Amino acid sequence: MKRSFRSIQWPAVFWLTIVWVLLWGDLSAANVLGGAALGILIMVVFPLPSIDYAGRFRPVYVIALFVSFLRELVVASFQVAWLALRVNHQPRSAVVRVKLRSTSDLYLTLTAEMSSLVPGSLVIEAHRLTSTLYLHVLDIDHSGGADAVRDHVLVLEERVLKALASDQELADAGVSLRRRRGADPALNEGEAS
């Protein structure tokens, strides 16, 4: 199948060029051109599937998503560090199955990546057709049990949907933009997650 020059995904080429320059550690014209050429070659030989995005970017909810993510990242980092320093505590880990509400590959991927980036949990499998994530949780007892982990991932998915999904996608997933008290701690000050 012949690919045209216009079908190359230029944002991906841009990021591949940046990675190339960072790997070489030298910002020079030769490195930038070489990285761009390599990025184009990669996009032609290994094209990425296009992701359909019919959503709606909501800046307030995007900010809330990143603030809550950064807060969870910091808190979880300290919790995992404390767990590593505790000598007499043997954590009980578990694999938790979470069925997401959205069927979009984009929101599944974002939810999975954000769940994996927070220390203490790792997505070990994602079923695209069923929108199901399987997470390995380092200390299930400290996390509040399997139901609490499921609820946490569903709240994260809801934040992602509120930030990026279209009104129709929100309705299909059963998510409302109205701020309910306690529904999203990142948008309700003074509430714990």
C-alpha positions as CSV (number, residue, x, y, z in Angstrom):
1,M,0.0,0.0,0.0
2,K,1.5,3.3,-1.1
3,R,1.4,6.1,1.4
4,S,1.4,9.8,0.3
5,F,3.5,12.5,1.8
6,R,0.4,14.1,3.2
7,S,-0.7,11.0,5.1
8,I,2.5,11.1,7.4
9,Q,1.6,12.0,10.9
10,W,3.6,15.1,11.4
11,P,3.1,15.5,15.2
12,A,4.6,12.0,15.6
13,V,7.6,13.0,13.4
14,F,8.1,16.1,15.4
15,W,8.2,14.1,18.7
16,L,10.5,11.5,17.2
17,T,12.8,14.3,16.1
18,I,12.9,15.7,19.6
19,V,13.6,12.3,21.1
20,W,16.5,11.8,18.5
21,V,18.0,15.2,19.5
22,L,17.7,14.4,23.2
23,L,19.3,11.0,22.7
24,W,22.3,12.5,21.0
25,G,22.4,15.4,23.5
26,D,23.4,17.9,20.8
27,L,21.1,20.4,19.2
28,S,22.6,20.8,15.8
29,A,21.2,21.1,12.3
30,A,22.5,17.7,11.4
31,N,20.8,16.1,14.4
32,V,17.5,17.8,13.7
33,L,17.6,16.9,10.0
34,G,18.7,13.4,10.8
35,G,16.0,13.0,13.4
36,A,13.3,14.3,11.1
37,A,14.4,12.0,8.3
38,L,14.4,9.0,10.7
39,G,11.0,10.1,12.0
40,I,9.6,10.2,8.4
41,L,11.1,6.9,7.6
42,I,9.6,5.3,10.8
43,M,6.1,6.8,9.9
44,V,6.3,5.4,6.4
45,V,7.6,2.0,7.4
46,F,5.6,1.6,10.7
47,P,2.6,3.9,10.3
48,L,0.6,4.5,13.5
49,P,-3.1,3.8,13.3
50,S,-5.1,7.0,13.4
51,I,-7.2,7.7,16.4
52,D,-10.6,9.2,15.8
53,Y,-11.2,12.1,18.2
54,A,-14.6,13.7,18.1
55,G,-14.3,15.0,21.6
56,R,-14.3,18.4,23.2
57,F,-11.4,20.0,25.0
58,R,-12.5,21.5,28.3
59,P,-9.7,23.5,29.8
60,V,-11.0,23.7,33.4
61,Y,-11.5,19.9,33.5
62,V,-8.0,19.3,31.9
63,I,-6.4,21.4,34.6
64,A,-8.4,19.5,37.3
65,L,-7.3,16.2,35.7
66,F,-3.6,17.2,35.8
67,V,-3.8,18.7,39.3
68,S,-5.4,15.6,40.7
69,F,-2.9,13.4,38.8
70,L,0.1,15.3,40.1
71,R,-1.3,15.1,43.7
72,E,-1.9,11.4,43.4
73,L,1.6,10.9,41.9
74,V,3.3,12.7,44.8
75,V,1.2,11.0,47.5
76,A,1.6,7.6,46.0
77,S,5.4,8.1,45.7
78,F,5.7,8.7,49.4
79,Q,3.4,5.8,50.2
80,V,5.5,3.4,48.1
81,A,8.7,4.7,49.6
82,W,7.3,4.2,53.1
83,L,6.2,0.7,52.2
84,A,9.7,0.0,51.0
85,L,11.2,1.2,54.2
86,R,8.9,-0.8,56.5
87,V,10.9,-3.8,57.6
88,N,8.2,-6.0,59.2
89,H,5.3,-5.3,56.7
90,Q,4.7,-7.8,53.9
91,P,2.3,-6.1,51.4
92,R,-0.4,-8.2,49.9
93,S,-0.7,-7.5,46.2
94,A,-3.6,-8.3,43.9
95,V,-4.8,-8.1,40.3
96,V,-8.0,-6.0,40.0
97,R,-10.3,-6.1,37.0
98,V,-11.9,-2.7,36.1
99,K,-14.6,-2.5,33.4
100,L,-14.5,1.1,32.0
101,R,-17.6,2.9,30.9
102,S,-16.2,4.4,27.7
103,T,-15.5,2.2,24.6
104,S,-13.0,4.7,23.1
105,D,-9.5,3.5,22.5
106,L,-8.2,7.0,23.3
107,Y,-9.8,7.2,26.7
108,L,-8.9,3.6,27.5
109,T,-5.3,4.4,26.8
110,L,-5.2,7.6,28.7
111,T,-6.8,6.0,31.8
112,A,-4.5,3.0,31.6
113,E,-1.4,5.2,31.2
114,M,-2.3,7.6,34.1
115,S,-3.1,4.6,36.3
116,S,0.2,3.0,35.5
117,L,2.2,6.2,36.1
118,V,1.0,6.4,39.7
119,P,3.4,4.3,41.8
120,G,1.8,1.3,43.4
121,S,-0.3,0.2,40.5
122,L,0.4,-1.1,37.1
123,V,-1.9,-2.0,34.2
124,I,-0.8,-5.5,33.1
125,E,-3.5,-6.0,30.5
126,A,-6.0,-3.9,28.6
127,H,-8.8,-5.5,26.6
128,R,-9.7,-3.1,23.9
129,L,-12.9,-4.9,22.8
130,T,-14.4,-5.0,26.3
131,S,-12.8,-1.8,27.6
132,T,-11.4,-3.7,30.6
133,L,-8.2,-3.0,32.5
134,Y,-6.4,-5.4,34.7
135,L,-4.3,-3.6,37.3
136,H,-1.6,-5.1,39.6
137,V,-1.9,-3.3,42.9
138,L,1.2,-3.4,45.2
139,D,-0.6,-3.2,48.5
140,I,-4.3,-4.0,48.2
141,D,-5.0,-3.6,51.9
142,H,-3.5,-0.1,52.0
143,S,-5.4,0.7,48.8
144,G,-8.7,0.0,50.5
145,G,-9.5,-3.3,48.7
146,A,-10.5,-4.2,45.2
147,D,-13.7,-2.1,45.2
148,A,-11.8,1.0,46.2
149,V,-9.2,0.4,43.4
150,R,-12.1,0.0,40.9
151,D,-13.7,3.2,42.2
152,H,-10.5,5.1,42.0
153,V,-9.9,4.0,38.3
154,L,-13.5,4.9,37.4
155,V,-13.1,8.3,39.0
156,L,-9.9,8.8,36.9
157,E,-11.7,7.7,33.8
158,E,-14.5,10.2,34.6
159,R,-11.9,13.0,34.9
160,V,-10.4,12.0,31.5
161,L,-13.9,11.9,29.9
162,K,-14.9,15.3,31.4
163,A,-11.7,16.8,30.1
164,L,-11.7,15.4,26.6
165,A,-15.0,13.6,25.6
166,S,-17.8,15.0,23.5
167,D,-21.2,15.5,25.0
168,Q,-22.5,12.4,23.3
169,E,-19.5,10.3,24.6
170,L,-20.3,11.6,28.1
171,A,-23.9,10.7,27.8
172,D,-23.0,7.2,26.4
173,A,-20.7,6.6,29.4
174,G,-23.3,7.9,31.9
175,V,-21.1,10.8,33.0
176,S,-22.5,14.3,33.8
177,L,-20.6,17.5,33.7
178,R,-22.6,18.9,36.6
179,R,-20.6,19.2,39.7
180,R,-22.0,16.9,42.4
181,R,-20.7,17.3,45.9
182,G,-18.0,14.6,46.4
183,A,-18.2,13.3,42.8
184,D,-14.8,14.6,41.8
185,P,-12.4,15.7,44.6
186,A,-10.2,17.6,42.2
187,L,-13.1,20.0,41.5
188,N,-14.5,20.1,45.0
189,E,-12.1,21.9,47.4
190,G,-11.6,20.5,50.8
191,E,-12.5,17.0,49.9
192,A,-10.1,14.0,50.1
193,S,-9.9,11.5,47.2
